[in-house]
Amino acid sequence: MYMENLNEEVRQYFKILSPQFPEWLLEYIETPEMQRINGTSMNCGTDYSKLFNNRYWYSNLDHSVGVALIIWHFTKDKKQTLSGLFHDIATPTFKHCIDFMNGDFEKQESTEERTESILKQSEEIKRLLNRDNIKMEEISDYRIYPIADNNTPKLSADRFEYNFSSGLVFLRVWELKDIEEIYNNVTILKNEEGIEELGFKDWKICEKYINIISKLWPSWISDKDKTVMQFLADIVKSMNVKGYLTIDDLYKLSEQEIINKILTCEDEYIKENFIKFQNATEIYGSDTPVEDKYCISIKAKRRYIIPLAKHNSSVSRIDKISKRAANDIQEYFNIKHYKYIGFNFDFKPYEY
């Protein structure tokens, strides 16, 4: 059912990532725990704001399948592939907005702790793992596989996928033909530490990749993105403080189900301010605090990649090979922001 309901562009995109879809993966995709994250968007709440114009729904499940397909394409290893598929199984509603609610603006890792417990509580996943002779500890932490995950700014399947898909959906920076050209140039290389890492056969293709994708990165740290994410975090927190929403609800319900709870809750203050958020078409920026308006001051995680690339007979990071790529990356780090940002209406979240 999942494959039948895919957006056509996403279907074509998946075919680029893995021309032959691994049929064995489908039963894992159809488990209830994976289907739950089909109701959570990769766009961290921006689907519900008029400040953004996301092209179509791209779920956390879509992202997870994309990560799994990249890993499968390069390794043909079921264990690594499943670790990629399951890496976001504990993602809550509104994704990294809940990290913001937890005060984790810069690392955005506070919500990852439930992964192993969700896997262990799933009778269906355990049955499939037993059938395939795979141990829980071999798939419950994708960080043990460097092709699946590694530290910024290295290139991993996870980082590769959300850059690709965000460049299609969140801010259109390329078309499928560009992704295909870039992806088909990727191979497994050895990095500075002698560890396997995805990288480029041709540094010129890598340079092109950085030039395009660096146009996307500023959107993830933009003032309007941070404002939307923190506002949703504050709304969810307020719903929780007043007893309309439990923390467990964030790991059971879809985003639309949570929004319905917000819009039908008895607290008019929460409900009316959420409607104002839905209708807002601009934010403000200021170097000093703003009274009587929704006002926040936060930093955000800088997401970026500096891939490996072959150059003559050696392998180096692209910023050491290409001045153009180095400049594109540096421009991203030179972006300045207002210290205080927010919406032009007054909302102060309830406190515990």
ChimeraX attribute file (.defattr): number of C-alpha atoms within 10 A of each C-alpha:
attribute: neighborCount
match mode: 1-to-1
recipient: residues
	/A:1	8
	/A:2	12
	/A:3	11
	/A:4	8
	/A:5	8
	/A:6	13
	/A:7	13
	/A:8	10
	/A:9	13
	/A:10	19
	/A:11	14
	/A:12	14
	/A:13	21
	/A:14	19
	/A:15	15
	/A:16	20
	/A:17	23
	/A:18	18
	/A:19	12
	/A:20	12
	/A:21	14
	/A:22	14
	/A:23	7
	/A:24	10
	/A:25	16
	/A:26	14
	/A:27	11
	/A:28	18
	/A:29	22
	/A:30	16
	/A:31	15
	/A:32	13
	/A:33	21
	/A:34	21
	/A:35	16
	/A:36	21
	/A:37	28
	/A:38	21
	/A:39	22
	/A:40	27
	/A:41	22
	/A:42	27
	/A:43	25
	/A:44	20
	/A:45	23
	/A:46	22
	/A:47	20
	/A:48	19
	/A:49	18
	/A:50	14
	/A:51	18
	/A:52	17
	/A:53	13
	/A:54	19
	/A:55	13
	/A:56	13
	/A:57	17
	/A:58	24
	/A:59	16
	/A:60	28
	/A:61	25
	/A:62	25
	/A:63	24
	/A:64	28
	/A:65	23
	/A:66	27
	/A:67	30
	/A:68	28
	/A:69	29
	/A:70	25
	/A:71	29
	/A:72	24
	/A:73	18
	/A:74	17
	/A:75	14
	/A:76	13
	/A:77	11
	/A:78	19
	/A:79	24
	/A:80	24
	/A:81	28
	/A:82	28
	/A:83	26
	/A:84	32
	/A:85	29
	/A:86	26
	/A:87	23
	/A:88	21
	/A:89	24
	/A:90	24
	/A:91	23
	/A:92	28
	/A:93	28
	/A:94	26
	/A:95	25
	/A:96	25
	/A:97	26
	/A:98	28
	/A:99	22
	/A:100	24
	/A:101	19
	/A:102	15
	/A:103	15
	/A:104	18
	/A:105	21
	/A:106	14
	/A:107	13
	/A:108	18
	/A:109	14
	/A:110	16
	/A:111	18
	/A:112	15
	/A:113	11
	/A:114	15
	/A:115	17
	/A:116	18
	/A:117	11
	/A:118	16
	/A:119	19
	/A:120	13
	/A:121	11
	/A:122	13
	/A:123	11
	/A:124	17
	/A:125	22
	/A:126	16
	/A:127	11
	/A:128	14
	/A:129	17
	/A:130	12
	/A:131	9
	/A:132	12
	/A:133	10
	/A:134	15
	/A:135	12
	/A:136	17
	/A:137	11
	/A:138	15
	/A:139	24
	/A:140	24
	/A:141	19
	/A:142	24
	/A:143	16
	/A:144	14
	/A:145	20
	/A:146	18
	/A:147	25
	/A:148	29
	/A:149	23
	/A:150	18
	/A:151	11
	/A:152	14
	/A:153	14
	/A:154	21
	/A:155	22
	/A:156	25
	/A:157	26
	/A:158	23
	/A:159	20
	/A:160	19
	/A:161	21
	/A:162	18
	/A:163	19
	/A:164	23
	/A:165	22
	/A:166	23
	/A:167	21
	/A:168	22
	/A:169	19
	/A:170	23
	/A:171	18
	/A:172	15
	/A:173	16
	/A:174	17
	/A:175	13
	/A:176	17
	/A:177	11
	/A:178	14
	/A:179	18
	/A:180	14
	/A:181	13
	/A:182	16
	/A:183	20
	/A:184	13
	/A:185	15
	/A:186	18
	/A:187	15
	/A:188	16
	/A:189	18
	/A:190	14
	/A:191	18
	/A:192	12
	/A:193	6
	/A:194	8
	/A:195	11
	/A:196	16
	/A:197	24
	/A:198	24
	/A:199	28
	/A:200	28
	/A:201	19
	/A:202	16
	/A:203	23
	/A:204	17
	/A:205	18
	/A:206	26
	/A:207	23
	/A:208	15
	/A:209	20
	/A:210	23
	/A:211	17
	/A:212	16
	/A:213	20
	/A:214	22
	/A:215	17
	/A:216	22
	/A:217	21
	/A:218	18
	/A:219	14
	/A:220	18
	/A:221	19
	/A:222	16
	/A:223	23
	/A:224	22
	/A:225	20
	/A:226	24
	/A:227	23
	/A:228	24
	/A:229	23
	/A:230	25
	/A:231	26
	/A:232	22
	/A:233	24
	/A:234	22
	/A:235	21
	/A:236	27
	/A:237	23
	/A:238	22
	/A:239	23
	/A:240	17
	/A:241	15
	/A:242	16
	/A:243	9
	/A:244	18
	/A:245	18
	/A:246	14
	/A:247	14
	/A:248	9
	/A:249	15
	/A:250	21
	/A:251	20
	/A:252	17
	/A:253	16
	/A:254	20
	/A:255	21
	/A:256	13
	/A:257	14
	/A:258	19
	/A:259	15
	/A:260	11
	/A:261	15
	/A:262	23
	/A:263	16
	/A:264	12
	/A:265	16
	/A:266	12
	/A:267	14
	/A:268	12
	/A:269	13
	/A:270	23
	/A:271	19
	/A:272	14
	/A:273	18
	/A:274	19
	/A:275	12
	/A:276	16
	/A:277	22
	/A:278	16
	/A:279	13
	/A:280	15
	/A:281	13
	/A:282	12
	/A:283	17
	/A:284	17
	/A:285	18
	/A:286	14
	/A:287	11
	/A:288	12
	/A:289	14
	/A:290	16
	/A:291	8
	/A:292	11
	/A:293	16
	/A:294	20
	/A:295	24
	/A:296	18
	/A:297	17
	/A:298	16
	/A:299	15
	/A:300	17
	/A:301	12
	/A:302	16
	/A:303	16
	/A:304	21
	/A:305	22
	/A:306	21
	/A:307	24
	/A:308	30
	/A:309	29
	/A:310	19
	/A:311	17
	/A:312	8
	/A:313	5
	/A:314	7
	/A:315	19
	/A:316	19
	/A:317	23
	/A:318	25
	/A:319	20
	/A:320	12
	/A:321	18
	/A:322	16
	/A:323	12
	/A:324	15
	/A:325	22
	/A:326	18
	/A:327	13
	/A:328	19
	/A:329	21
	/A:330	13
	/A:331	13
	/A:332	17
	/A:333	13
	/A:334	8
	/A:335	10
	/A:336	8
	/A:337	14
	/A:338	14
	/A:339	15
	/A:340	19
	/A:341	25
	/A:342	25
	/A:343	22
	/A:344	18
	/A:345	15
	/A:346	13
	/A:347	22
	/A:348	17
	/A:349	17
	/A:350	15
	/A:351	10
	/A:352	8
